[in-house]
Amino acid sequence: MVRLWSRDAVWCLGVLLTMTTGCSAGRGQRAETLRVRGSDTMLILAQAWAESYAKVDAHAAIEVAGGGSGQGIAALLKGAIDIANCSRNIKSEEVAEARANTGKEPKEFVVGCDALAVFVHRDNPMDEITINQLAEIYRVGGSLNRWSQLGARIPAGRDRIVRVNRQSSSGTYEFFRDHVLGKRDFQLGSLDMNGSKEVVDLIASTPGAIGYSGMAFAAADVKMLRVSPAPGKPAYAPSAANVLASHYPISRSLLVYTLGEPEPAVQKYIDWMRSPEGQRIVSDIGYVPIALGGKLTANTCGGAGAN
């Protein structure tokens, strides 16, 4: 399970990592700064990688920032960063923009897997939900707006479903829209949060709320629902085993992108992320590793997010 740090604490850690790795390298070889930006889902993971990699290569300073997958891709296409972290696949129009502006094609690397979890308050009596029910809760014109329509009685008579959403620059927002809503629009009136932690925190304090975030943001005061791909089909929990077995219907790849072939220092860092050492950190944070015991176990992450 991920340690839930505040956004300010994460930013401060990024600055500290850059300063400390830069200073240690300054006593010998000059530090080479690698700039990483993007997915909020991956932010804590990216910070943990940067912290550990400083012990592997003292000559590399890693600057990490969040802001959402969309902002990471936009910065990459401008040449402002070396690596974009993404919790969704790059879009065809983004690839076309990269080709037109730079003559280079973004290169994709799978660095982990995630089960996009559906969270409710811990006192919510529901244990499972279907993809269609989720769509009816969130989509424009959806038919579900009260828990009683799903056979659930919420304590204190709070029957109205409080929809918690992510901001539109989020890769998680786009992934949910594409794979749960069938690319239909979200209905208005949701509570839109900037980060994954904020989603979970709000649900923990709101008995009638529902929302979605990466599986690593599980906490004791919220419940993760089992998800079924269709009525009458088995519902599966967002677990590592169900992701790797392609049972969980809204699992996805955690991705990094470079603009064209990576420079040697960038490639070295990405190779390390995908190594057993880097993948142990993926598991420790609460996501699903693609490499175990020195072997690559998955090039893709089953379910909706298979590449």
VOLOLUM-696231 format. One record per residue: y, x, z negated of N, C-alpha, C in turn; residue in three letters. Coordinates in steps of 0.1 Angstrom, whole numbers. Each point is the difference from the previous one (the first is absolute). Example, Ala and Ser with C-alpha at 12.3 -4.5 7.8 and 13.67 -1.06 7.14 Angstrom:
<sites>
SITE   nyy   nxx   nzz  cayy  caxx  cazz   cyy   cxx   czz code
SITE   -57   132   -78    12    -9     0    12     9     0  ALA
SITE    11    -4     7    11     9     0    11    -8    -8  SER
</sites>
This chain:
<sites>
SITE   nyy   nxx   nzz  cayy  caxx  cazz   cyy   cxx   czz code
SITE   -12     8     0    12    -8     0    12     9     0  MET
SITE    10    -4     8    12     8     1     9    -1   -12  VAL
SITE     6    11    -4    10     0   -10    13    -6     6  ARG
SITE     5   -11    -6    12    -6     6    13     6    -5  LEU
SITE     5     9     8    13     6    -4    12    -8     6  TRP
SITE    11     1    -6    12    -6     5     4     7    13  SER
SITE     8    -7     8     5     6    13     9    12    -3  ARG
SITE     8     0   -11     8    11    -4    -8    12    -4  ASP
SITE   -11    -3    -8    -8    11    -4    -7     7    11  ALA
SITE    -5    -8    10    -6     6    12    10     8     8  VAL
SITE    12    -4     1    10     7     7     3    14    -7  TRP
SITE     1    -1   -13     2    12    -8   -11    10     2  CYS
SITE   -12    -5     0   -12     9     1     1     7    14  LEU
SITE     4    -8    10     1     6    13    10    12     0  GLY
SITE    11    -2    -6    10    10    -1    -5    12    -8  VAL
SITE    -7    -3   -11    -5    11    -8   -11     8     7  LEU
SITE    -9    -7     8   -10     7     7     6     9    10  LEU
SITE    11    -4     7     6     8    10     7    12    -6  THR
SITE     6    -2   -12     7    11    -6   -10    10    -5  MET
SITE   -11    -5    -7   -10    10    -6    -7     7    11  THR
SITE    -5    -7    10    -8     7    10    10    10     8  THR
SITE    12    -4     2     9     8     7     4    13    -8  GLY
SITE     1    -2   -13     3    12    -8   -11    10    -1  CYS
SITE   -13    -5    -1   -11     9    -1    -1     7    13  SER
SITE     2    -7    11    -1     7    13    11    10     2  ALA
SITE    12    -3    -6    11     8     2    -2    14    -5  GLY
SITE    -9     2   -10    -3    14    -5    -7     8    10  ARG
SITE    -6    -6    10    -7     7    10     4    -5    14  GLY
SITE    -9    -7     6     2    -5    13     9   -13    -1  GLN
SITE     9    -2    10     9   -11    -1    -7   -13     2  ARG
SITE     3   -10    -9    -7   -13     1     3    -7    13  ALA
SITE   -11    -7     4     1    -9    12     0   -14    -4  GLU
SITE    11    -8     2     1   -13    -5    -6   -10    10  THR
SITE   -10    -8    -5    -6   -11     8     6   -13    -4  LEU
SITE     5    -8     9     7   -12    -4    -9   -12     3  ARG
SITE    -2    -8   -10   -10   -11     1     8   -13    -4  VAL
SITE    -2   -11     7     7   -12    -3    -8   -12     5  ARG
SITE     1   -12    -7    -6   -12     5    -5    -9   -10  GLY
SITE   -13    -4     1    -6   -11    -7     2     1   -15  SER
SITE     4   -12    -6     1    -1   -14   -14    -1    -7  ASP
SITE    -9    -6     8   -14     0    -5    -6    14    -3  THR
SITE     4     9     9    -5    14    -1     9     9    -8  MET
SITE    11    -5    -5    10     9    -6    -6     8   -12  LEU
SITE    -7    -7    -9    -5     7   -12   -11    10     5  ILE
SITE    -8    -4    10   -10     9     5     6    12     7  LEU
SITE    11    -2     7     7    11     7     6    10   -10  ALA
SITE     5    -5   -11     6     8   -11   -11     8    -7  GLN
SITE   -12    -6    -2   -11     7    -6    -5    11     9  ALA
SITE    -1    -3    13    -4    11     9    10    11     0  TRP
SITE    13    -3     0    10    11     0    -1     8   -12  ALA
SITE    -2    -6   -12    -1     7   -12   -12    10     0  GLU
SITE   -11    -5     5   -13     8     0     1    11    10  SER
SITE     6    -3    12     1     9    11     9    12    -4  TYR
SITE     9    -2    -9     9    11    -4    -8    11    -7  ALA
SITE   -12    -4    -6    -9    10    -6    -9     7    10  LYS
SITE    -1    -6    12    -9     5    10     8    10     9  VAL
SITE    13    -4     4     8     8     9    14     1    -7  ASP
SITE     3    11    -6    13     1    -7    11     2    10  ALA
SITE    -3     2    12    11     2    10     4   -13     8  HIS
SITE    -6   -11    -5     3   -13     6     7    -9   -10  ALA
SITE    12    -5     3     7    -9    -8    -1   -14     7  ALA
SITE    -4   -10    -7    -3   -13     5    11   -10    -5  ILE
SITE     8    -5     9    10   -10    -4    -6   -14     4  GLU
SITE    -1    -9   -10    -6   -13     2     9   -11    -3  VAL
SITE     1   -10     9     9   -12    -2    -8   -12     5  ALA
SITE     4   -12    -6    -6   -13     4     8    -7    10  GLY
SITE     2   -13    -2     9    -8     8    -7   -10     9  GLY
SITE   -14     2     1    -8    -9     9    -5     7    13  GLY
SITE   -11    -5     5    -6     7    12    10    -1    12  SER
SITE     7   -11     1    10    -1    11    10    11     0  GLY
SITE     6     3   -12    10    10    -1    -6    14     2  GLN
SITE   -13     2    -4    -6    13     3    -2     2    15  GLY
SITE    -5   -10     7    -1     1    14    13     3     7  ILE
SITE    11    -7    -4    13     1     6     5    14    -2  ALA
SITE    -2     6   -12     4    14    -3    -8    10     8  ALA
SITE   -13    -3     2    -8     9     8     5     0    14  LEU
SITE     3   -11     6     4    -1    14    13     7     3  LEU
SITE     8     1   -11    13     7     1    -2    15    -3  LYS
SITE   -12     5    -3    -2    14    -3     6     4   -14  GLY
SITE     2   -10    -9     6     3   -13   -10     4   -10  ALA
SITE   -13    -3     2   -11     3    -9   -12     6     8  ILE
SITE    -9     6    -8   -12     6     6   -12    -9     0  ASP
SITE     0    -9   -10   -12    -9    -2     5   -14    -4  ILE
SITE    -5   -10     6     3   -14    -3   -12    -6    -7  ALA
SITE     1    -5   -12   -11    -7    -7     0   -14     4  ASN
SITE   -11    -6     4     0   -14     4   -12    -8    -5  CYS
SITE     3   -12    -5   -11    -9    -4    -3   -10    11  SER
SITE     5     3    12    -3    -8    12    -1     9    12  ARG
SITE    -6    -4    11    -1     8    12    14     0     7  ASN
SITE     3    11     6    12     0     8     0   -10    11  ILE
SITE    11    -6     4     1   -10    10     1     7    14  LYS
SITE    -4    -8    10     0     5    14    15     3     4  SER
SITE     9    -8    -5    14     2     4     6    13    -7  GLU
SITE    -6     3   -12     5    12    -6    -6    13     7  GLU
SITE   -12    -1     5    -6    11     7     8     2    13  VAL
SITE     4   -12     7     8     1    12    13     6    -2  ALA
SITE     7    -3   -12    13     6    -3    -2    15    -2  GLU
SITE   -10     4    -7    -2    14    -2    -2     8    13  ALA
SITE    -7    -6     9    -2     6    13    13     1     8  ARG
SITE     8   -11     0    12     0     7    11     9    -6  ALA
SITE     0     1   -13    11     8    -6    -3    15    -2  ASN
SITE   -13     3    -1    -4    14    -3   -10     6     9  THR
SITE    -7    -9     8   -11     5     9   -12     3    -8  GLY
SITE    -1    -4   -13   -11     3    -8    -7   -14    -4  LYS
SITE   -13     1    -3    -7   -12    -4    -4     2   -15  GLU
SITE     3   -10    -8    -4     1   -15   -15     2    -1  PRO
SITE    -4     9    -9   -14     2    -3    -4    -5   -13  LYS
SITE   -11    -8     0    -4    -7   -12   -12     7    -8  GLU
SITE     1     0   -13   -10     6    -8    -4   -11   -11  PHE
SITE   -12    -3    -2    -5    -9   -11    -2     9   -12  VAL
SITE     7    -4   -11    -1     9   -12    -5    -8   -12  VAL
SITE    -4   -12     1    -5    -8   -11    -2   -14     5  GLY
SITE    -6    -9    -9    -1   -14     3     5    -8   -12  CYS
SITE     4   -12     3     5    -9   -10    -5   -14     2  ASP
SITE    -4    -7   -11    -2   -15     1    13    -6    -4  ALA
SITE     6    -7     9    13    -7    -3    -4   -12    -9  LEU
SITE     4     2   -13    -4    -9   -10     9   -12    -2  ALA
SITE    -6   -12    -3     8   -12    -3     0    -2   -15  VAL
SITE    12     0    -5     2     0   -15     5   -14    -5  PHE
SITE    -5    -4   -11     6   -12    -7     1     4   -15  VAL
SITE     7    -8    -8     1     2   -14   -14     0    -6  HIS
SITE    -2     7   -11   -13     2    -6    -5   -14    -6  ARG
SITE     9    -9    -3    -5   -13    -5    -3   -10    11  ASP
SITE     3     3    12    -3    -9    11   -16    -2     1  ASN
SITE    -4   -12     0   -15    -2     0    -7     3    13  PRO
SITE     7     2    11    -6     3    13    -7    14     0  MET
SITE   -11     1     7    -7    13     1    -1     4    14  ASP
SITE     2    -9    10    -2     4    14     9    -9     8  GLU
SITE     2     4    13     9    -7     9    -4     4    14  ILE
SITE     2    -9    10    -3     3    14    12     6     7  THR
SITE    -2     6    11    11     5     9     8   -12     5  ILE
SITE    -7   -11     3     8   -12     5     8    -6   -11  ASN
SITE    -4     0   -13     8    -5   -11    12     9    -2  GLN
SITE    -2    13     1    12     9    -1    10    -3    11  LEU
SITE    -5    -2    12     9    -3    11     8   -13    -2  ALA
SITE    -7   -10    -6     7   -12    -2    10     0   -12  GLU
SITE    -2    10    -8    10     3   -11    12     7     5  ILE
SITE    -2     9     9    11     9     4     7    -3    14  TYR
SITE    -7    -7     9     6    -1    13    10   -11     1  ARG
SITE     8     1    11    10   -11     3    -8   -13     2  VAL
SITE     3   -11    -6    -7   -12     2   -13    -1    -8  GLY
SITE    -3    10    -9   -12     0    -7    -2   -13    -9  GLY
SITE   -12    -4    -2    -3   -12    -7    -2     1   -15  SER
SITE     0    12    -5    -4     2   -14    13     5    -8  LEU
SITE     4    -8    -9    12     4    -9    -2    -3   -14  ASN
SITE   -12    -5    -4    -3    -3   -14   -14     5    -3  ARG
SITE    -2     5   -12   -13     5    -4   -10   -11    -1  TRP
SITE     4   -12    -4    -9   -11    -1    -7    -3    14  SER
SITE     7     3    11    -6    -2    13   -12     9     2  GLN
SITE    -1    11    -8   -11     9     0   -10    -2   -12  LEU
SITE     2   -11    -7    -9    -3   -11     3     8   -13  GLY
SITE    12     6    -1     3     9   -11    11    -7    -9  ALA
SITE    -2     1   -13    10    -5    -9     6    12    -7  ARG
SITE    13     2     2     7    11    -6     5    -3   -14  ILE
SITE    -1     8   -10     5    -3   -13    15    -3     0  PRO
SITE     4    -8    -9    14    -5    -2     5    -8    12  ALA
SITE   -10    -6     7     4    -9    11     8     5    11  GLY
SITE    -2    13     3     7     7    11    -8    -1    13  ARG
SITE     1   -11     6    -9    -3    11     5     6    13  ASP
SITE    13     2     1     6     5    13    -5    14     2  ARG
SITE    -4     3    13    -4    14     3    13     8     3  ILE
SITE     1    11    -8    11     9     2    -4    12     9  VAL
SITE     5     0    12    -5    10    10     8    13    -2  ARG
SITE    -7    11    -3     6    13    -1    -3     8    13  VAL
SITE    10     5     6    -1     7    13     6    14    -1  ASN
SITE    -2     7    11     6    13     1    12     0    10  ARG
SITE     9    10     0    11     0     9    -6     3    14  GLN
SITE     8    -4    10    -4     1    14    -3    14     6  SER
SITE     6    10    -7    -3    14     5   -13     5    -5  SER
SITE    -7    -7    -8   -12     4    -6   -12    -1    10  SER
SITE    -8    10     0   -12    -1     8   -10   -10    -5  GLY
SITE     0    -2   -13    -8   -10    -7     4   -14     5  THR
SITE    13    -2     0     5   -13     5    -5    -3    15  TYR
SITE     1    10     8    -4    -2    14   -15    -1     1  GLU
SITE    -8     8    -8   -14    -1     1    -5   -14    -4  PHE
SITE     6    -6   -11    -3   -13    -5     3   -10    11  PHE
SITE    12     1     6     4   -10    10   -10     1    12  ARG
SITE    -4    12     4    -8     1    12   -14    -5    -3  ASP
SITE    -6     4   -12   -14    -2    -2    -3   -13    -9  HIS
SITE    10    -5    -7    -3   -12    -7     7   -12     6  VAL
SITE    13     2     4     7   -11     7    -2    -1    15  LEU
SITE    -8     9     5    -3    -1    15    13     2     8  GLY
SITE     9     9    -5    13     4     6    10   -12     0  LYS
SITE    -3   -10    -8    10   -11    -2    10     5   -10  ARG
SITE    12    -7    -1    10     4    -9    -2    -5   -14  ASP
SITE     5     8   -10     0    -5   -13    10   -11    -2  PHE
SITE    -3   -10    -9     9   -10    -3    11     6   -10  GLN
SITE    12    -6     1    10     4    -9    -2    -5   -14  LEU
SITE     7     7   -10    -1    -5   -13    -9     9    -9  GLY
SITE    -6    11     5    -8     8    -8     9    10    -8  SER
SITE    -5     6   -10     7    11    -7    -4    13     6  LEU
SITE     9     7     7    -3    12     7     3    12    -8  ASP
SITE   -10     8    -2     1    12    -8     1    13     8  MET
SITE     7    10    -5     1    13     8   -13     8    -1  ASN
SITE    -7    -1   -11   -12     9    -1   -12    -7    -6  GLY
SITE   -11     7     1   -13    -6    -4     0    -2   -15  SER
SITE     5     9    -8     0    -2   -14     9   -12    -4  LYS
SITE    11    -2     7     8   -12    -3    -7   -13     2  GLU
SITE    -8     0    10    -8   -12     3   -10    -3   -12  VAL
SITE    -7    10    -4   -10    -2   -11     7    -3   -13  VAL
SITE    12     6    -3     7    -2   -12     5   -15    -1  ASP
SITE     5    -5    12     5   -14     0   -12   -10    -2  LEU
SITE   -11     3     6   -11    -9    -1    -5     0   -15  ILE
SITE     0    12    -6    -4     1   -14     8    -9   -10  ALA
SITE    12    -2     4     9    -8    -9     3   -14     5  SER
SITE    -8    -4    11     3   -14     6   -14    -7     2  THR
SITE    -3    -9    -9   -14    -6     1    -3    -7    13  PRO
SITE    10    -5     7    -3    -7    12     1     8    13  GLY
SITE     1    14    -2     3     8    12   -13     5     7  ALA
SITE     1     4    13   -10     6     7     7    11     9  ILE
SITE    -7    11     3     6    10     8   -11    10     5  GLY
SITE     4    10     7    -9     9     6     6    15    -1  TYR
SITE    -9     9    -3     3    14    -1   -12     9     2  SER
SITE     2    13     0   -12     9     1    -9    -1   -12  GLY
SITE   -13     2     1    -9    -1   -10     3     9   -12  MET
SITE     7    11     2     2    10   -10    10    -5   -11  ALA
SITE     7   -12     3    10    -5    -9    -6   -10    -9  PHE
SITE   -14    -1    -1    -6    -9   -10     5     3   -14  ALA
SITE     1   -10    -8     4     1   -14    -6   -10    -9  ALA
SITE     0     2   -13    -7    -9    -9     6   -14    -1  ALA
SITE    13    -1     3     6   -13    -1     1    -8    13  ASP
SITE    -7     4    10    -2    -7    12   -14    -1     4  VAL
SITE    -4    -9     9   -13    -2     5    -1     2    15  LYS
SITE   -10     8     5    -2     1    15   -10   -10     4  MET
SITE     3    -9     9    -9   -10     5   -10     6    10  LEU
SITE   -12    -6     0   -10     3    10     6    -7    13  ARG
SITE    -3     5    12     5    -6    12   -11    -2    10  VAL
SITE     0   -12     5   -10    -4    10     7    -1    14  SER
SITE    -7     5    10     6    -1    14     1   -14     5  PRO
SITE    -8   -10    -5     0   -13     5    -7   -10   -10  ALA
SITE     3   -12     0    -7   -10    -8   -15     1     1  PRO
SITE    -7     0   -11   -15     1     1    -5    14     1  GLY
SITE     8    10     2    -4    14     1     1     6   -14  LYS
SITE    -8    11    -3     1     6   -13    14     6    -2  PRO
SITE     5     0   -12    12     6    -4    -3    14    -7  ALA
SITE     8    10     3    -2    13    -4    12     5    -8  TYR
SITE    -3     8   -11    10     7    -8     6    11     8  ALA
SITE    13     4    -3     6    12     6    -5    13    -6  PRO
SITE   -12     4     3    -6    12    -6    -3    11    11  SER
SITE    -2    12    -5    -3    11     9   -13    -3     8  ALA
SITE   -10    -5    -7   -13    -3     6     2   -10    11  ALA
SITE     8   -11    -2     1   -10     9     9     4    12  ASN
SITE     9     9    -2     8     6    11    -9     8     9  VAL
SITE    -8     9    -5    -8     9     8   -11    -8     7  LEU
SITE    -5   -11    -6   -10    -8     6     6   -10    10  ALA
SITE    13     0     2     7    -9     9    -2   -15    -5  SER
SITE    -2    -2   -13    -1   -14    -5    14    -6    -3  HIS
SITE     9     8    -6    13    -6    -4     8    -3    13  TYR
SITE     5   -12     2     5    -4    13    15     5     3  PRO
SITE     7     5   -11    13     5     3     2    14    -5  ILE
SITE   -10     9     3     1    14    -2     8     7    11  SER
SITE     5    11    -2     8     7    10     0    15    -2  ARG
SITE     4     7    10     1    15    -1    13     4    -6  SER
SITE     0    11    -7    12     6    -4     2    12     9  LEU
SITE    12     1     6     2     8    12    12    10    -2  LEU
SITE    -1    11     6    12     8     2     1     3    15  VAL
SITE    13     1     5     3     3    14     9    12     1  TYR
SITE    -2     8    10     9    10     4     5    -2    14  THR
SITE    11     6     4     5    -2    13    -6    11     9  LEU
SITE   -10    -4     8    -7    10     8    -9     8    -9  GLY
SITE    -6    11     6    -9     8    -8     8     7   -12  GLU
SITE    -6    -1   -12     7     6   -12     2    15     1  PRO
SITE    11     4    -5     2    15    -2   -11     5   -10  GLU
SITE    -3    13     1   -11     5    -8     1    -3   -15  PRO
SITE    12     1    -6     1    -3   -14    -2   -15    -3  ALA
SITE     4    -9     9    -2   -14    -2   -15    -3     2  VAL
SITE    -7     6    10   -14    -2     2    -8     5   -12  GLN
SITE     4    11    -5    -7     5   -12     1   -10   -12  LYS
SITE    11    -6    -2     2    -9   -11    -8   -13     3  TYR
SITE     0    -5    12    -8   -12     3   -15     3    -1  ILE
SITE    -4    12     4   -14     3    -1    -4     1   -15  ASP
SITE     9     4    -8    -3     1   -15     0   -14    -6  TRP
SITE     9   -10     5    -1   -14    -5   -14    -6     3  MET
SITE    -6     4    12   -13    -6     4   -12     8    -6  ARG
SITE     3    11    -6   -10     8    -6    -6    -6   -13  SER
SITE   -12     4    -5    -5    -6   -12    10     1   -12  PRO
SITE     8    10    -1    10     1   -10    11   -10     1  GLU
SITE     5    -2    12    10   -10     3    -5   -14    -2  GLY
SITE   -13    -2     4    -6   -13    -1    -3    -4   -15  GLN
SITE    -3    10    -8    -2    -3   -14    13    -6    -6  ARG
SITE    11     4     5    13    -6    -5     1   -14     5  ILE
SITE    -4    -3    12     0   -14     5    -8    -9   -10  VAL
SITE   -12     5    -4    -8    -8    -9     6    -1   -14  SER
SITE     6    11    -4     6     0   -14    12   -10     0  ASP
SITE     7    -1    10    12    -9     1    -5   -15     0  ILE
SITE   -11    -2     6    -6   -14     0    -2    -5    14  GLY
SITE     1     8    10    -4    -4    14   -14     5     3  TYR
SITE    -3    -2    13   -14     4     4     0    12     9  VAL
SITE    -7    11    -5     0    12     8    -8    -1    13  PRO
SITE     4     8    10    -8     0    12    -9    12     1  ILE
SITE     1     9   -10    -9    12     0    -5     2   -14  ALA
SITE   -13     1    -2    -7     3   -12   -10    11     1  LEU
SITE    -1     8   -10   -11    11     1     2     9    11  GLY
SITE    12     2     5     2     9    11    -2    -6    14  GLY
SITE    -4   -13     1    -3    -6    12    10   -12     3  LYS
SITE     4    -2    12     8   -11     4    -9   -12     0  LEU
SITE     3   -10    -8    -8   -12    -1     5   -12     8  THR
SITE    13     1     4     6   -11     8    12     5     8  ALA
SITE    -1    -3    13    12     3     8     9   -13     0  ASN
SITE    -5   -11    -3     7   -12    -1    -4    -7   -12  THR
SITE     8   -11    -4    -3    -7   -12    -2   -14     4  CYS
SITE   -13    -5    -2    -4   -13     5     9   -11    -2  GLY
SITE    -5   -12     3     9   -12    -1    11    -1    10  GLY
SITE    11    -6    -4    11    -3    10     6    12     5  ALA
SITE     0    11    -9     8    12     4    -7    11     7  GLY
SITE   -12    -3     5    -8    10     7     8     4    13  ALA
SITE     0    13     2     8     5    12    -9     2    12  ASN
</sites>
